[in-house]
Amino acid sequence: MLAVDAGNSKTDVALVAATGDVLAWVRGGGFEPHSQGLGKAIGGLADLVRAAASEAGGGPVADHVTALLANCDLPEERETLTKAITAQGWAPDVTVDNDTFAVLRAGSGVPYGVAVVCGAGMNCVARSPSGRTVRYLALGRRSGDWGGGEFLGEEVLWCAVRDEDGRGPRTDLREAVAAHFDLPDVTAVCIAFHLRELPGERLHELVPLLFEVAGGGDVVARSLVERLGDEVAGMALAALDRLAFDRAPVPVVLGGGVLTASHPLLLNRVEARFRASGADVDLRILTAPPIVGSALHGFDELGLGGRAAEERLRAAFSRSLRPDVRRPVVEAVGKFSKDSCLE
């Protein structure tokens, strides 16, 4: 089986045997068909597939492809991407869906549950034991979303400049933002972004800064972190209500760089919201690479695997070396509880 986990910032491709053995694993850049164009995005994916096939010894690529992709949110997008991947001829059978399902399967340990991702963007999916799913449009603020790296960066800049020009409350974000970009004030930072002297992707750098300032007690910064925690819990709780799980506790997996950084203020807020709701959930922070979830999703689709194959698969990725940093991959699925969240 060919497993693909393609996010906005990186793409993992793996060839996996039905026994759970990992035959090849390669990594490349992000998958962004909207900005790159569909042909270029698929071409980049094809380069990785060729590399994986070569690493596995050549020959036919696979019997089945499971490609869980960023920017695959709408039915029309799933249809377009399915056709494009099928046309590559990598396998006779192709499954394409959103990459948040990879986070769900990698972190839940079972084929159902809820996953919330906060990385470059924000998304949430849920799957019941019977296979019914709930998902969001996940198109940004216009579709009701609040969060994600770029969004938070904009909010930090918004709060900082409003302190500087007198429209907003005092916040230490003002000095922190100017110092981070080595500019005299926040006005200069805004101008630099406007003139593209600072590239827009550098807004993500303000997210760690936000948590640092919030950790120091800044009221404005803390309010942003608490709002994010409310949004994370709110997405998951709404998905739980819409799907009406008949099995408890329900695994809720938190993924994406903003959440897996495990900032205590954020995680405490998320857990407090769940506790107040009375929902019977098992909150987990993802530590396995999402490509594990893509492979397991494929096993589920095909009726293959089983517990022994899943354990072998997780162990294989644990023993493997990440293609980008060449160090061991963390295998375990983390869990946080009331006590372990607190510092």
C-alpha positions in Angstrom: 0.0 0.0 0.0 1.1 3.5 -0.8 0.3 5.9 2.1 0.5 9.7 1.7 0.2 12.4 4.3 0.5 15.8 2.6 0.3 18.9 4.7 0.8 22.6 4.0 4.4 22.5 5.2 5.6 18.9 4.4 4.6 15.7 2.6 5.4 12.1 3.7 5.1 9.1 1.4 5.5 5.6 2.6 5.2 2.1 1.1 3.7 -0.3 3.6 3.2 -4.0 3.5 0.0 -5.6 4.8 2.0 -7.1 7.6 2.7 -3.5 8.9 6.3 -3.5 7.7 7.5 -0.1 6.3 9.3 -0.7 3.0 10.1 3.0 2.3 9.5 6.4 3.7 10.4 9.7 2.0 9.6 13.3 2.8 9.2 16.5 0.7 7.8 19.9 0.8 4.2 21.0 1.4 1.2 20.2 -0.8 -0.6 23.4 -1.9 -2.5 22.9 -5.1 -4.4 26.2 -4.7 -1.2 28.2 -4.7 1.1 25.9 -6.7 -1.4 24.8 -9.2 -2.7 21.2 -9.4 -0.1 20.0 -11.9 2.8 21.2 -9.9 1.5 19.9 -6.7 0.8 16.4 -8.1 4.2 16.5 -9.8 5.9 17.1 -6.5 4.0 14.2 -5.1 5.0 12.0 -8.0 8.7 12.8 -7.4 8.3 11.4 -3.8 6.4 8.3 -5.0 9.2 7.6 -7.5 11.8 8.0 -4.7 9.8 5.7 -2.4 9.4 3.1 -5.1 13.1 3.2 -5.8 14.0 2.9 -2.1 11.7 -0.1 -1.9 13.5 -1.9 -4.8 11.5 -0.7 -7.8 8.7 -2.5 -9.6 4.9 -1.7 -9.4 4.2 0.9 -6.8 1.3 -0.5 -4.8 -2.1 -2.2 -4.9 -3.8 0.7 -3.1 -3.2 4.4 -2.5 -4.4 6.2 0.6 -3.7 9.9 0.2 -4.8 12.2 3.0 -4.1 15.7 1.8 -4.2 19.3 3.0 -6.4 21.6 0.9 -8.8 18.7 0.3 -11.8 20.1 2.1 -14.7 20.1 -0.3 -16.3 17.3 -2.2 -15.3 19.0 -5.4 -11.7 19.1 -4.3 -11.7 15.4 -3.2 -13.1 14.5 -6.6 -10.5 16.5 -8.5 -7.6 15.2 -6.4 -8.9 11.6 -6.7 -8.9 11.9 -10.5 -5.5 13.5 -10.6 -3.9 10.8 -8.4 -5.7 7.9 -10.1 -4.4 9.2 -13.4 -0.8 8.7 -12.1 -1.3 4.9 -12.2 0.3 4.3 -8.9 -2.4 1.7 -7.9 -5.7 0.5 -9.2 -7.5 1.5 -6.0 -7.3 5.1 -4.7 -8.7 6.7 -1.5 -8.3 10.5 -1.1 -9.5 12.6 1.8 -8.4 15.4 4.1 -5.2 15.1 6.1 -6.9 15.7 9.4 -8.1 12.1 9.2 -4.5 11.0 9.3 -4.1 12.8 12.6 -7.3 11.2 13.9 -6.2 7.6 13.0 -2.6 8.1 14.2 -3.6 9.4 17.5 -6.8 7.6 18.4 -5.6 4.1 18.3 -9.0 3.1 16.8 -10.8 3.9 13.6 -13.1 6.5 15.2 -13.0 9.6 17.3 -12.4 13.4 16.9 -9.3 15.2 15.7 -8.6 18.9 15.9 -5.6 20.3 14.1 -4.1 23.7 14.7 -1.0 24.2 12.5 -0.8 26.6 9.6 -4.6 26.5 9.6 -7.4 25.1 11.7 -9.6 22.0 11.1 -11.6 19.3 12.8 -13.0 16.0 11.7 -14.9 13.2 13.5 -15.7 9.6 12.6 -18.1 7.3 14.4 -17.6 3.6 15.0 -20.1 3.0 12.2 -18.1 5.1 9.7 -20.2 8.3 9.7 -18.2 11.4 9.5 -18.5 15.1 10.4 -16.2 17.8 9.0 -16.0 21.5 8.7 -15.5 23.7 5.6 -12.1 24.9 7.1 -11.8 27.8 4.7 -10.6 30.3 7.3 -12.4 33.1 8.9 -15.1 33.3 6.2 -16.2 29.7 7.1 -16.3 30.4 10.8 -12.8 29.4 11.8 -10.6 31.2 14.4 -7.0 30.0 14.7 -4.0 28.6 12.9 -0.5 30.0 12.7 -1.1 32.7 10.1 -4.3 33.8 11.7 -2.7 34.0 15.2 0.2 36.0 13.7 -2.2 38.5 12.3 -4.0 38.8 15.6 -0.8 39.4 17.5 0.2 42.1 15.1 -3.3 43.6 15.3 -3.2 43.8 19.1 0.4 45.2 19.1 -0.3 48.0 16.6 -3.5 49.0 18.4 -1.5 49.4 21.6 1.0 51.5 19.8 -1.5 53.9 18.1 -3.8 54.2 21.1 -6.8 52.3 19.9 -6.3 49.2 22.0 -5.2 48.1 25.5 -1.6 48.0 26.7 0.2 44.8 25.8 3.8 43.6 26.0 3.2 42.2 22.5 4.0 45.7 21.2 7.7 45.6 22.3 8.1 41.9 21.7 6.9 42.1 18.0 9.2 45.1 17.2 12.2 43.4 18.9 11.5 40.1 17.2 11.9 41.7 13.7 14.6 44.1 14.8 12.6 47.1 13.8 12.0 50.3 15.8 8.2 49.9 16.4 5.2 47.9 15.3 4.3 50.5 12.7 7.5 49.7 10.9 6.7 46.0 11.1 3.3 46.5 9.5 4.8 48.6 6.7 7.5 46.0 6.2 4.9 43.3 5.7 2.8 45.6 3.5 5.8 46.3 1.2 6.8 42.6 1.3 10.1 43.5 2.8 9.0 40.9 5.3 7.5 37.9 3.6 4.0 37.0 4.7 5.0 33.5 5.9 7.0 35.1 8.7 3.8 35.9 10.5 4.0 32.4 11.8 7.0 33.4 13.9 4.7 35.5 16.1 2.9 32.4 17.4 5.8 31.2 19.8 6.1 34.9 20.8 2.4 35.0 21.7 2.8 32.0 24.1 6.0 33.5 25.6 4.3 36.8 26.3 1.1 35.1 27.6 3.2 33.0 29.9 4.6 36.2 31.4 1.0 37.1 32.4 0.2 39.7 29.7 -3.6 40.0 29.7 -4.0 40.6 26.0 -1.8 37.7 25.0 -3.5 35.4 27.5 -6.9 36.4 26.1 -5.8 35.2 22.6 -4.5 31.9 23.9 -7.7 31.4 25.9 -9.8 32.2 22.9 -7.8 29.6 20.9 -8.4 27.0 23.6 -12.1 27.8 23.5 -12.1 27.4 19.7 -10.3 24.0 19.8 -12.7 22.6 22.3 -15.7 24.2 20.7 -15.0 22.6 17.3 -14.5 19.2 18.9 -17.6 19.5 21.1 -19.8 20.6 18.2 -18.5 17.6 16.1 -19.4 15.3 19.0 -22.9 16.7 19.2 -23.4 16.4 15.5 -22.2 12.8 15.3 -23.9 11.6 18.5 -21.4 9.0 19.5 -22.9 5.9 21.2 -19.5 4.8 22.6 -17.5 6.5 25.4 -15.0 7.7 26.2 -14.5 9.2 22.7 -10.8 9.7 21.7 -10.1 13.4 20.9 -6.8 13.9 19.3 -5.0 17.3 19.2 -2.5 17.7 16.3 -0.7 20.4 14.4 2.4 22.4 15.6 0.5 24.9 17.7 -1.2 22.1 19.8 1.6 19.6 19.9 3.9 22.2 21.3 1.9 21.5 24.5 1.7 25.0 26.0 0.2 24.6 29.5 -2.0 27.7 29.3 -3.6 26.4 26.1 -4.0 22.8 27.1 -5.4 23.7 30.5 -8.0 25.9 28.7 -9.0 23.1 26.3 -9.3 20.6 29.1 -11.3 23.1 31.3 -13.8 23.5 28.4 -14.3 19.8 28.1 -14.6 19.3 31.8 -17.3 22.0 32.0 -19.2 20.4 29.1 -19.4 17.0 30.9 -18.4 15.2 27.7 -16.9 11.8 28.2 -13.7 12.1 26.2 -10.1 10.8 26.2 -7.9 13.8 25.3 -4.7 13.0 23.5 -1.8 15.0 22.0 -0.5 13.5 18.8 3.2 12.4 18.9 3.2 9.8 16.2 3.9 11.1 12.7 0.6 11.5 10.8 1.8 9.2 8.0 1.1 6.4 10.5 -2.5 7.5 10.4 -2.6 7.5 6.6 -1.3 3.9 6.5 -3.7 2.7 9.2 -6.6 4.5 7.4 -5.7 2.4 4.4 -5.7 -0.8 6.4 -9.1 0.1 7.7 -10.4 0.8 4.2 -9.1 -2.6 2.9 -10.0 -4.6 6.0 -6.3 -5.5 6.5 -4.0 -5.3 9.3 -5.3 -6.0 12.8 -3.6 -5.2 16.1 -0.4 -7.1 15.3 0.1 -5.2 12.0 -0.7 -1.9 13.6 1.9 -2.5 16.4 4.5 -3.5 13.8 3.7 -0.4 11.7 4.1 1.9 14.7 7.3 0.2 15.8 8.7 0.4 12.2 8.1 4.2 12.1 9.6 4.5 15.6 12.8 2.7 14.5 13.0 4.6 11.2 14.8 7.9 10.8 12.9 11.0 9.8 14.0 11.9 6.3 14.4 15.6 7.1 16.3 15.6 10.4 17.6 12.0 10.5 16.7 11.2 14.0 14.3 8.6 15.6 10.6 9.2 15.1 8.5 9.3 18.2 6.0 6.5 18.1 3.8 6.8 21.2 0.5 8.5 21.2 0.6 11.0 24.1 -2.2 11.6 26.6 -2.8 14.6 28.8 -5.0 14.7 31.9 -5.7 17.3 34.5 -2.5 16.6 36.4 -0.1 16.2 33.5 -1.3 19.4 31.9 -0.5 21.6 34.9 2.9 23.1 35.5 
